[in-house]
């Protein structure tokens, strides 16, 4: 029941009205934090739909590729807001994106189409850039094989498109940086 109603609320508040405020109020009213990772799944999956919504005029202003990009931006902004409102934990976000990775790659494999691949990479990249997901998540999910071969490829592409975030987390890996870090540690 929660998942069905959640999908409706995401469509209504996020994609039709363009704001997450109603979704925030509904999640607080429902008070089911154990299911908040499903918010990430539902919001991300809604962004894959490239058809304009008949109730939302703004969606008719975009072609299908731009509409997906705009929905991706809106979804990520909403998830950032939910995270700021402390309705989503880091664990919720990671579980949600893990499930999205699995669902989307399974769909791509079953239909033998790859049109969702670039959108999946854009979602992952955007989540890292907006600091919803830690850059290390991409590395760990890739090592663990989330999403099978397609998921690992999407994670690799997202990693390559977020080099600044990845370097900040893992360092550049060269000897000079290691010496500088050792020097800073000793001085502290």
N, C-alpha and C positions, 0 to 999 in steps of 0.2 A: 504494500500500500504506500509506504514512504517513497519508494523509488518511482512509482507511477506519478504520485503527486509532485515529487521533486522535478521530474521531467517537465511537467506542466508549468511549474513555477519558474523554472529556468527559461522556458520558451516565453512565458508571459512577461516576466520582469526584466530579464536580461536582453532578449532578442527583440521583443516588441517595444518595450518602454525604454530600453537602452540604459538602464540603471540597475544596480544590484541592491538598492535600498529595500525594496519589497522582499527580496530573497533573504536579506539579512534579518528582517523582522520575522519572516516566516520560520527561518531556522532557529531563531531564539525562542519562538513560541512552541515549536515542536520539541525542542530540547532532547535531541537524539545525537549526541556527539559521536557515538560509535559508528554512525552511518555518514559522517561528514566527508569521508573520502569519496562517497558516491556523488557528492556535489561536483567534485573535480571531474569525475568520469562523465557525468551528464552534461556539464558545461562544455567540456572539450569536444565530446561527440557531436553536440549541437553545432559546433563551428564547422564541421565537415560538410554540412548541407549547403549546397551552392544555389539553391532555389530561393527566389525572393519570397518573403512572407507576405501574404495578402493583407494582413491586418497592420503591417508596419510599412508605411510609405517609404521610409528611408532606405529600405532594402531594394526598392525598384530603381534606385539611382546608380547602382553598381552592376557591372557585368559579373559573371560567375566567379572569376578569379579574384577580382577586387572585393567582391562580397565576402568570400572566404577570408581574405586578409583582414577585412574590417571586423568580421565576427571573431577572428582570432585575437585581434587587439582588444575587443570588448570583453571577451572571455578572460583574457589574462589580466586586464584591469580589474574585473570583478573579483577574480581570485586573489589579487593583491589586496583589494578592499576587505574581503572576507578574512584574509590572513591578518590584516591590521586590526580588524574587529575581534580577533582571537577566536574566530569560529572555525578556522582551519589550522591545524598544527602542521609541523614539518612532516610528520608521519602521514597525516591525511593526504598531503600533496604528493608525497612519494608513492604511496599506495595507489592513489588515483591515477597518476601518470604511468605507473607500471601496468595498471589494468588497461588504460587507453592504448598503450603500446601493444599489448597482447590482442585486444579487440580489433584494432585497426589493421594490424599485420595479418591476423587470421582472415579478416574480411578481404584484404588485398590478395592473399594466397588463394582463397576460395573462388574469387571472381576473376583471378588472373589479370587484374588491372593494377596499374601503379599510379593512378592519378592522385591518390590520397597521400602518396609518399612525401612530396614536397611540403604539403600542408602539415603533416606530422612533424617533419624536421623543423618547420617554422614554429610550431607550438613548443617543441622542446627548446629551441633556441631562445624564443621569447621568454619562456619560464626561467631560463638561466639568466638572461639579461635583466629581467625584472627581479631577480634574486628570490623567486619562489622556490626553485629547485637549486640545490647546490651543484656546482659544476662537477663535483666528485660523484654525484648520482649518475651522471652520464657514463663515467668511467666504470663504476661498479655494476650498473645495469648491463653494460656491454660485456663485461667479464662474466656476468652470470647468465648471459644469453637471453635476456628478456626480449620477447617478441620474435624469437628465432632468427634466421639469417636476415630477413628484412628489417627486423627491429634493431639488430646489431648494426646494420648498415645505416639506418636512420640515426642511431645514437652516434655513430662515427661522424656522420655529416654534421650533426648538431655540435659535436665537439670541435670540429674544424671551423665552424662558423662562430664559435665563441672563444677565440684564442686568449683574449685578455682575461676573461673569467677563469679559464683553465690555468693560465700561468699564475694568476694570483693565488689559486688554491694549491697547485702542485709545484710552483716555482719553475724557473726556466730549465733546471736540470744541469746547468753547467757548473764547473768547479768554482768559478769566481763567486757565484751566488752562494754556494755552500760555505765558502770561506767567509763571505760577508755576514751570513747568518750566524756562523760560529763566533765571529768577532763580536757581533751585537749581543749574543747570548752571554758571552764572557763578560762584556762590559756591564750588562744589566745585573 
